[in-house]
Amino acid sequence: VPAPRALPVPGLCRSTDAESPLLQCVLTGTWTNDLGSNMTIEAVNGLGNFAGTYHTAVTATMNKIQRSLLQGSQHHVNQKSQPTFGFTVNWSFSGSTTTSIGQCLIDQDRKEILRTTWIMQDEVASLEDDWKASK
């Protein structure tokens, strides 16, 4: 079982891995962010595709938070030692979808860090409300 690592949030996330022996970021495993959300990424296949789950610790909805499925893709690790990646989470407890893009990086202490940008799309009732759907 891989050691816990940092989860994508806007800005820098710190890893709890002691070090990365080959100076190569690996997305597979469980990641945790500063807010207590966690993400598990299953094996990355030969095409760079992966799936997993995301359990957020924060939400704007009154619904009970539930683990949600994610799907993503990264550059093949043999081509990039610090790969770029993207993934989408379809929240199982709300009408929202979040897409994140980023890069897995090694810091000066040899820790794996995910640096990401994300956008969330909320479901709205009408075309007139579309202006407030993306965050």
Rosetta silent file (secondary structure, phi, psi, omega in degrees, C-alpha in Angstrom):
SEQUENCE: VPAPRALPVPGLCRSTDAESPLLQCVLTGTWTNDLGSNMTIEAVNGLGNFAGTYHTAVTATMNKIQRSLLQGSQHHVNQKSQPTFGFTVNWSFSGSTTTSIGQCLIDQDRKEILRTTWIMQDEVASLEDDWKASK
SCORE:     score description
SCORE:     0.000 S_00000001
   1 L     0.000  123.186  179.664    0.000    0.000    0.000 S_00000001
   2 L   -63.946  152.403  177.103    1.549    3.326   -1.034 S_00000001
   3 L   -69.247  153.005  177.453    2.109    5.959    1.650 S_00000001
   4 L   -61.758  147.889  179.191   -0.389    8.847    1.839 S_00000001
   5 E  -135.438  178.156 -178.037    0.385   11.856   -0.325 S_00000001
   6 L   -77.491  146.904 -178.935   -1.006   15.324   -0.934 S_00000001
   7 L  -103.246  147.326 -179.298   -4.304   15.811   -2.755 S_00000001
   8 L   -61.312  127.920  167.504   -4.939   18.410   -5.460 S_00000001
   9 L  -143.498  164.802  177.546   -6.270   21.743   -4.215 S_00000001
  10 E   -59.179  124.217 -179.560   -5.595   25.176   -5.621 S_00000001
  11 E   101.315 -170.566 -174.432   -1.962   25.821   -4.797 S_00000001
  12 E   -78.573  136.227  175.640    0.834   23.700   -3.405 S_00000001
  13 L  -117.075  135.692 -178.044    0.082   20.455   -1.582 S_00000001
  14 L   -94.167  141.016 -179.983    2.663   18.859    0.660 S_00000001
  15 L   -88.047  151.316  173.087    3.430   15.168    0.543 S_00000001
  16 L  -101.991    2.938  174.106    3.724   12.919    3.555 S_00000001
  17 L   -65.997  140.606  178.476    6.050   10.554    1.685 S_00000001
  18 L   -66.480  -46.428  175.932    9.514   10.472    3.256 S_00000001
  19 L  -167.717  163.986  178.613   11.201   10.554   -0.125 S_00000001
  20 L  -112.651  104.201 -169.395   10.884    9.389   -3.684 S_00000001
  21 L   -59.405  -31.088 -176.244   13.894    7.155   -4.386 S_00000001
  22 L  -102.799    9.664 -175.039   13.905    7.480   -8.181 S_00000001
  23 L    49.642   46.497  179.515   12.930   11.165   -8.356 S_00000001
  24 L  -135.097  124.453  177.727    9.863   10.127  -10.290 S_00000001
  25 L   -74.222  136.957  177.036    6.312   11.114   -9.409 S_00000001
  26 L  -127.531  121.318 -177.591    3.810    8.273   -9.329 S_00000001
  27 L   -74.270  -26.066 -176.114    0.109    9.146   -9.150 S_00000001
  28 L   -60.926  132.655  176.939   -1.002    5.693   -7.970 S_00000001
  29 E   132.318 -167.884 -179.525   -1.913    5.581   -4.288 S_00000001
  30 E  -105.838  131.419 -178.003   -3.796    7.557   -1.661 S_00000001
  31 E  -120.350  142.809  178.510   -3.400   11.333   -1.441 S_00000001
  32 E  -132.175  137.954 -179.731   -4.619   13.674    1.336 S_00000001
  33 L  -103.881  179.542 -177.265   -4.802   17.467    1.280 S_00000001
  34 L   -63.978  -22.719 -179.316   -4.614   20.176    3.946 S_00000001
  35 L   -90.155   -5.491  179.858   -8.419   20.245    4.275 S_00000001
  36 L    93.515    4.307  174.001   -8.682   16.489    4.962 S_00000001
  37 L   -73.509  151.669  176.662  -10.042   15.433    1.571 S_00000001
  38 E  -138.223  152.528 -176.556   -8.577   12.242    0.180 S_00000001
  39 E  -136.707  137.517  174.155   -8.218   10.654   -3.224 S_00000001
  40 E  -118.953  125.263  177.459   -7.195    7.165   -4.229 S_00000001
  41 E  -108.715  123.993  177.175   -5.833    6.563   -7.715 S_00000001
  42 L   -75.624 -176.084 -177.973   -5.747    2.985   -8.930 S_00000001
  43 L   -54.446  140.206  174.325   -3.105    1.678  -11.335 S_00000001
  44 L   -89.736  124.576 -176.600   -2.272    3.855  -14.328 S_00000001
  45 L   -78.734  179.007 -176.321   -2.508    1.741  -17.493 S_00000001
  46 L   -63.119  -19.923  177.280   -0.069    1.724  -20.408 S_00000001
  47 L   -91.013   -4.958 -178.568   -1.982    4.521  -22.146 S_00000001
  48 L    92.837    3.675 -179.003   -1.793    6.721  -19.032 S_00000001
  49 E   -84.405  147.180  178.330   -5.464    6.315  -18.087 S_00000001
  50 E  -148.479  164.673  175.951   -6.536    5.810  -14.471 S_00000001
  51 E  -137.936  166.877  178.603   -9.616    5.660  -12.242 S_00000001
  52 E   177.318 -158.841  179.500  -10.186    6.037   -8.537 S_00000001
  53 E  -134.222  154.851  178.811  -12.270    7.701   -5.860 S_00000001
  54 E  -132.275  130.522  176.427  -12.349   11.109   -4.220 S_00000001
  55 E  -122.313  104.373 -176.947  -13.798   11.829   -0.782 S_00000001
  56 L   -80.087  148.939  176.119  -14.050   15.553   -0.158 S_00000001
  57 L   -97.496   -9.719 -177.005  -14.004   17.033    3.326 S_00000001
  58 L  -131.580  144.426  178.038  -15.686   20.255    2.187 S_00000001
  59 L  -158.267  155.840  176.713  -18.872   21.008    0.265 S_00000001
  60 L   -97.132   -7.534 -179.318  -21.358   23.814   -0.252 S_00000001
  61 L   -87.933  159.287  176.256  -24.334   21.440   -0.415 S_00000001
  62 L   -88.309   -4.658 -179.809  -26.407   20.284    2.547 S_00000001
  63 L   -69.266  153.728  176.937  -26.326   16.712    1.208 S_00000001
  64 L   -67.028  130.129  179.268  -24.316   14.044    3.029 S_00000001
  65 L   -66.507  134.307  177.931  -20.806   13.828    1.532 S_00000001
  66 L  -130.832  151.546  174.630  -20.158   10.538   -0.272 S_00000001
  67 L   -61.100  137.290 -176.401  -17.110    9.043   -1.969 S_00000001
  68 E  -124.387  149.582 -179.036  -17.237    9.873   -5.680 S_00000001
  69 E   -78.313  148.033  174.574  -15.681    8.238   -8.730 S_00000001
  70 E  -132.589  153.706  174.279  -12.943    9.902  -10.740 S_00000001
  71 E  -137.688  142.776 -178.246  -11.367    9.202  -14.133 S_00000001
  72 E  -157.606 -175.259 -179.151   -8.238   10.708  -15.544 S_00000001
  73 E  -150.199  147.151  175.510   -5.186   10.543  -17.742 S_00000001
  74 E  -135.770  163.648  170.761   -1.488   11.366  -17.404 S_00000001
  75 L   -64.779  145.941  179.570    1.547   11.410  -19.656 S_00000001
  76 L   -58.306  132.826 -173.988    3.197    8.006  -19.700 S_00000001
  77 L   -64.398  -23.360  177.581    5.695    7.832  -16.803 S_00000001
  78 L   -73.358  -20.806  179.115    8.478    6.527  -19.055 S_00000001
  79 L   -90.147  -31.364 -175.807    8.215    9.743  -21.070 S_00000001
  80 L  -135.390  124.748  178.143    7.940   12.168  -18.138 S_00000001
  81 L   -80.896  -18.322  175.675    9.421   11.732  -14.654 S_00000001
  82 L  -128.867   76.167 -166.818    7.174   14.545  -13.349 S_00000001
  83 L   -70.799  150.424  167.446    4.039   13.950  -15.434 S_00000001
  84 E   -84.873  157.595 -176.449    1.181   16.280  -16.205 S_00000001
  85 E  -157.253  168.656  172.892   -2.295   14.871  -15.634 S_00000001
  86 E  -152.138  149.512  175.392   -5.986   15.664  -15.541 S_00000001
  87 E  -152.507  157.228  179.761   -9.011   14.041  -13.943 S_00000001
  88 E  -121.946  135.728  175.532  -12.750   14.556  -13.560 S_00000001
  89 E  -114.426  123.359  172.238  -14.869   13.856  -10.482 S_00000001
  90 E   -98.126  104.174 -173.807  -18.617   13.414  -10.895 S_00000001
  91 L   -64.263  123.380 -175.764  -19.864   14.135   -7.369 S_00000001
  92 L   -76.120  -11.891 -175.856  -22.255   11.369   -6.316 S_00000001
  93 L  -112.960    5.543  178.609  -24.044   13.586   -3.765 S_00000001
  94 L  -150.275  177.840  178.894  -24.663   16.709   -5.868 S_00000001
  95 L   -94.900   28.225 -175.799  -25.283   17.859   -9.426 S_00000001
  96 L  -109.268  155.828  174.285  -21.702   19.111   -9.809 S_00000001
  97 E  -132.904  137.228  177.839  -18.663   17.961  -11.753 S_00000001
  98 E  -121.697  135.327  174.429  -15.070   19.049  -11.086 S_00000001
  99 E  -118.531  132.557  179.434  -12.149   18.799  -13.485 S_00000001
 100 E  -120.738  142.721  171.804   -8.563   19.213  -12.286 S_00000001
 101 E  -128.882  151.056  179.456   -5.363   19.554  -14.290 S_00000001
 102 E  -179.110 -163.491  178.769   -1.846   19.657  -12.923 S_00000001
 103 E  -141.156  142.432  173.704    1.586   18.187  -12.603 S_00000001
 104 E   -89.971  122.235 -174.488    3.190   15.790  -10.152 S_00000001
 105 E  -124.013  156.575  174.885    6.445   17.387   -8.982 S_00000001
 106 E  -106.162  125.457  179.227    9.387   16.464   -6.750 S_00000001
 107 L   -87.980 -177.892 -176.715   10.385   19.178   -4.248 S_00000001
 108 L   -64.719  -19.566  176.295   13.855   19.868   -2.813 S_00000001
 109 L   -93.429   10.752  179.154   13.177   17.359   -0.006 S_00000001
 110 L    66.805   29.094  177.263   12.387   14.670   -2.625 S_00000001
 111 L   -97.049  143.147  176.403    8.678   14.674   -1.736 S_00000001
 112 E   -80.443  132.602 -178.645    5.980   14.137   -4.354 S_00000001
 113 E  -134.825  136.464  173.240    3.642   17.121   -4.677 S_00000001
 114 E   -99.458  126.510  176.821    0.600   17.647   -6.866 S_00000001
 115 E  -113.774  119.494 -171.751    0.197   21.188   -8.157 S_00000001
 116 E  -135.639  163.682  167.496   -3.237   21.670   -9.720 S_00000001
 117 E  -128.559  141.276 -178.942   -5.854   24.019  -11.067 S_00000001
 118 E  -137.043  160.850  173.458   -9.506   23.026  -11.026 S_00000001
 119 E  -138.690  139.042  179.166  -12.912   24.193  -12.192 S_00000001
 120 E  -116.862  137.051  177.526  -16.294   23.060  -10.893 S_00000001
 121 E  -112.536  116.244  175.115  -19.525   23.137  -12.857 S_00000001
 122 L   -88.834  150.994  172.665  -22.753   23.232  -10.826 S_00000001
 123 L   -75.298  133.934  176.472  -26.075   22.193  -12.260 S_00000001
 124 L  -121.311  162.153 -173.992  -28.359   25.198  -12.780 S_00000001
 125 L   -80.836  -21.536 -175.051  -32.092   25.380  -13.493 S_00000001
 126 L  -154.546  165.959  176.712  -31.989   27.498  -16.636 S_00000001
 127 H   -60.430  -34.893  179.555  -29.877   29.069  -19.356 S_00000001
 128 H   -65.297  -25.016 -179.810  -30.331   32.422  -17.605 S_00000001
 129 H   -92.060   -0.480 -176.706  -28.598   30.989  -14.487 S_00000001
 130 H   -58.188  -29.422 -178.054  -25.628   29.633  -16.453 S_00000001
 131 H   -58.121  -26.821 -177.746  -23.478   32.654  -15.462 S_00000001
 132 H  -104.956   12.987 -174.844  -23.208   31.318  -11.907 S_00000001
 133 L   -82.056  -31.042 -176.499  -22.614   27.634  -12.758 S_00000001
 134 E  -100.311  137.499  179.283  -18.795   27.584  -13.024 S_00000001
 135 L  -129.641    0.000    0.000  -16.506   28.186  -10.065 S_00000001
